[in-house]
Amino acid sequence: MGRAAARIGAGGGEPVTELEALTIGRVGVDLYPEQTGVALADVRSFAKFLGGTATNVAVAAARLGRRSAVLTKVGPDGFGAYVRSALEGFGVSADFVGTAPDLQTPIVFCELNPPADPPLLFYRAPIAPDLTITPDDVPWDVVDSVPLLWVTGTGVSVEPSRSTQRAVLERRARRGHTVLDLDYRPMFWPDEATARAEIGWLLDHVNVVVGNRTEVRVAVGTDDPDAAADLLLARGVRLAVIKRGGDGVLIATERERWTVPPCRVEVVCGLGAGDGFGGALIHGLLSDWDPRRIAGYANAAGALVASRLACADAMPTNTEIEALLCR
């Protein structure tokens, strides 16, 4: 792709705007029950929302004023058309959303019971389009130039996405902010040992890592936040961000580390909270904030999403985050 691919609004006489963040990975359509507190079998109707980790993170960053895009794929169906229009509606470039002609856009059903960690039912068979990204789909000039690149552990769960994401990171060579969201979901892996091996390779090619205690255990073999941070930093990561749920967030560099306390909210739906955290992390990194400020800001963003229904639609504004900050 040419240099124009690294810009938003470069056609039709519109102003040219340089892209600030590119996320790579999962997209889908989330179907949330309109009746809460009941089993999935008893739900009568669902509401449709944009979803998928990499997609939600790009939306969250855009909500905070960042010029973001997502590299992913959908099917040639109505849900795929919905994904593109929803992205544009959120201010996220859909320029790098490809189409897998023989596959369907993934859908995800959520039970909302329990609300803090609701069960998910993924429809991504035989393979999700976003896991069929090949080098031909990659805007290589954007990989070279974008200030922040975001990849996920799920992206290396199968081929051809695995080899493509590896090639992207080798080309990127840890320039700028190269962020790995560990994003471990057991249903995408045959076993933890395979996940550790594949995600472990990624650790040597990124400079920021974010994940919860389960995810760092899979990645480096321990769920102790300080020990995990030590192991991540020893791999050349310059900023380790470990989410500890109700115990707050540990954020560590080679010289300093802090634990930021949680923001207390009434949880409506825990889904998407990590993605809201991720979008706020992007905003803080691009703003060149100190790590402690980034962690507190991202913590508040995640809490706000947990207090709402849906993922992409729930992403907060800067004003909302600033109002909730735990000082």
Disulfide bonds with the S-S distance in Angstrom:
Cys263-Cys326 2.26
